[in-house]
Amino acid sequence: MPRSTSSIRIVQEPLSGSADLIDLYLRAYQPLGDYYYRYRTEVKAYLKWLRHRDPHGSFIAYDGDRPVGFIATDSRWNHGTVGAIHELVVDPEYQRRGLGRALLLRGMAYLRSRGCRVCELWVGEHNKRARAIYQALGFQENGRWGKWVQMMRSLEDLPEGIHLETALVGSPPSTQIPSED
């Protein structure tokens, strides 16, 4: 059943190893084959590592109390000149509605605010939907390592005052995505 995005709010908060976030991660990655951790203990340890890398660099999208997406960024990557997006997860029921784009914009704006000039991420070579989103937001392929593609983008040309409410498909133009930064 398609979900509405009008009630989505994006909150800046450290990732936890909660069952809800672990379930979200596993649901989102299950169709992608070999690009993810399969065991709950691995996912929990990974979320802890993400939280440790940059406790302020994660944003969680909620529909009510239910987490439906998150992004984990790292403003301390490569001595702080390059910001990394380590993880972007969107619940399959909420995909294709602009939530991934909204989370990416929020994450990139955070990295820029922390002084990062460039953003990098790694994506599975066969994850064509994700690669298309990244390319649409200005990321370009910068290299490969096995099944992974490195993509990079300058953060200096992000528009000032990004309006996240325009990123969500189906949200009325006047609807805002509240943040608790």
Secondary structure per residue as TSV (DSSP state, phi and psi in degrees):
chain	resnum	aa	ss	phi	psi
A	1	M	-	360.0	127.2
A	2	P	-	-63.2	141.2
A	3	R	-	-104.5	145.0
A	4	S	-	-78.1	146.8
A	5	T	S	-102.3	3.1
A	6	S	T	-68.4	-21.7
A	7	S	T	-100.4	8.0
A	8	I	E	-72.1	136.2
A	9	R	E	-128.6	143.0
A	10	I	E	-111.2	125.1
A	11	V	E	-120.4	133.9
A	12	Q	E	-82.6	114.9
A	13	E	-	-159.5	151.1
A	14	P	-	-62.9	144.0
A	15	L	-	-70.0	142.1
A	16	S	-	-111.9	171.0
A	17	G	-	-94.7	31.2
A	18	S	-	-65.1	154.3
A	19	A	H	-58.6	-37.0
A	20	D	H	-61.7	-43.9
A	21	L	H	-71.2	-37.1
A	22	I	H	-64.0	-45.6
A	23	D	H	-60.8	-43.0
A	24	L	H	-59.2	-49.2
A	25	Y	H	-56.2	-50.1
A	26	L	H	-64.8	-39.9
A	27	R	H	-62.6	-43.8
A	28	A	H	-69.8	-37.2
A	29	Y	H	-89.8	-19.2
A	30	Q	G	-49.6	-43.3
A	31	P	G	-72.7	-8.2
A	32	L	G	-92.6	3.3
A	33	G	-	75.8	-115.8
A	34	D	S	-99.8	28.5
A	35	Y	S	-104.4	18.6
A	36	Y	S	-150.8	166.2
A	37	Y	-	-79.2	134.8
A	38	R	-	-98.3	-20.9
A	39	Y	S	-105.5	140.8
A	40	R	H	-56.4	-38.9
A	41	T	H	-65.4	-36.6
A	42	E	H	-66.4	-44.1
A	43	V	H	-63.4	-44.0
A	44	K	H	-60.2	-44.0
A	45	A	H	-65.0	-38.1
A	46	Y	H	-64.9	-44.7
A	47	L	H	-61.8	-37.7
A	48	K	H	-63.8	-42.3
A	49	W	H	-62.5	-43.8
A	50	L	H	-60.0	-44.6
A	51	R	H	-61.6	-41.4
A	52	H	H	-65.6	-38.5
A	53	R	H	-60.4	-44.8
A	54	D	-	-156.2	91.3
A	55	P	T	-59.3	-23.6
A	56	H	T	-98.4	-1.5
A	57	G	S	-95.2	15.2
A	58	S	E	-116.1	145.7
A	59	F	E	-131.8	131.8
A	60	I	E	-116.1	131.6
A	61	A	E	-92.9	129.0
A	62	Y	E	-119.2	142.9
A	63	D	E	-114.6	101.2
A	64	G	T	68.5	-124.8
A	65	D	T	-96.8	-1.7
A	66	R	E	-91.3	122.4
A	67	P	E	-71.6	131.2
A	68	V	E	-122.7	-0.3
A	69	G	E	-177.5	159.4
A	70	F	E	-159.3	158.2
A	71	I	E	-129.8	140.9
A	72	A	E	-121.7	116.2
A	73	T	E	-110.2	170.0
A	74	D	E	-143.1	103.0
A	75	S	T	-81.3	-4.4
A	76	R	T	-105.4	11.3
A	77	W	G	-69.8	141.5
A	78	N	G	48.7	49.2
A	79	H	G	63.3	23.3
A	80	G	G	86.5	-4.7
A	81	T	T	-84.5	-29.8
A	82	V	E	-113.0	126.2
A	83	G	E	-95.2	143.1
A	84	A	E	-113.4	143.9
A	85	I	E	-104.2	107.9
A	86	H	E	-85.2	-28.5
A	87	E	E	-155.2	137.4
A	88	L	E	-136.6	120.1
A	89	V	E	-130.8	131.3
A	90	V	E	-133.1	130.0
A	91	D	-	-53.6	133.3
A	92	P	G	-53.2	-32.0
A	93	E	G	-69.5	-15.4
A	94	Y	G	-113.0	3.8
A	95	Q	T	-74.1	158.9
A	96	R	T	68.2	27.0
A	97	R	T	-127.7	7.9
A	98	G	T	92.2	2.3
A	99	L	H	-67.5	-41.2
A	100	G	H	-60.2	-42.1
A	101	R	H	-63.1	-44.4
A	102	A	H	-61.8	-42.5
A	103	L	H	-65.5	-41.3
A	104	L	H	-60.6	-46.3
A	105	L	H	-61.2	-42.3
A	106	R	H	-63.6	-44.7
A	107	G	H	-63.5	-43.4
A	108	M	H	-66.0	-39.0
A	109	A	H	-63.4	-39.6
A	110	Y	H	-61.2	-48.8
A	111	L	H	-59.4	-42.7
A	112	R	H	-62.3	-40.9
A	113	S	H	-65.7	-22.0
A	114	R	T	-91.7	5.9
A	115	G	T	94.2	3.6
A	116	C	-	-73.6	137.9
A	117	R	-	-100.1	-21.6
A	118	V	E	-134.7	148.5
A	119	C	E	-119.9	135.6
A	120	E	E	-126.9	156.0
A	121	L	E	-153.6	162.2
A	122	W	E	-120.1	137.7
A	123	V	E	-136.8	146.7
A	124	G	E	-62.4	136.8
A	125	E	T	-59.7	-27.2
A	126	H	T	-97.2	4.1
A	127	N	-	-87.0	74.6
A	128	K	H	-66.9	-35.3
A	129	R	H	-63.8	-46.3
A	130	A	H	-64.3	-43.6
A	131	R	H	-61.1	-36.4
A	132	A	H	-65.8	-40.4
A	133	I	H	-63.1	-46.2
A	134	Y	H	-62.2	-43.2
A	135	Q	H	-64.5	-39.0
A	136	A	H	-63.7	-25.2
A	137	L	T	-96.7	13.4
A	138	G	T	95.8	3.7
A	139	F	-	-74.0	143.8
A	140	Q	E	-126.8	146.8
A	141	E	E	-63.8	135.3
A	142	N	E	-124.5	-6.5
A	143	G	E	165.2	175.3
A	144	R	E	-140.2	149.9
A	145	W	E	-145.0	105.2
A	146	G	T	60.3	-125.7
A	147	K	T	-86.0	6.1
A	148	W	E	-107.6	143.6
A	149	V	E	-116.0	127.3
A	150	Q	E	-89.1	132.4
A	151	M	E	-126.3	144.0
A	152	M	E	-136.0	158.4
A	153	R	E	-155.2	139.4
A	154	S	E	-69.0	143.3
A	155	L	S	-99.3	-6.6
A	156	E	T	-71.3	-21.7
A	157	D	T	-103.7	15.8
A	158	L	S	-66.4	140.1
A	159	P	-	-65.0	143.9
A	160	E	S	-70.4	147.8
A	161	G	S	60.0	53.3
A	162	I	-	-58.6	128.5
A	163	H	-	-97.9	99.7
A	164	L	G	-67.1	-25.2
A	165	E	G	-63.3	-24.8
A	166	T	G	-78.8	-10.9
A	167	A	T	-79.0	-26.4
A	168	L	S	-86.5	125.4
A	169	V	T	-72.3	132.5
A	170	G	T	92.3	-7.0
A	171	S	-	-85.1	134.1
A	172	P	-	-60.3	147.2
A	173	P	T	-54.9	-29.3
A	174	S	T	-85.2	-10.2
A	175	T	-	-74.6	132.7
A	176	Q	-	-109.8	151.0
A	177	I	-	-94.3	105.8
A	178	P	-	-64.1	144.5
A	179	S	-	-125.8	152.5
A	180	E	-	-120.3	61.7
A	181	D	-	-68.5	360.0
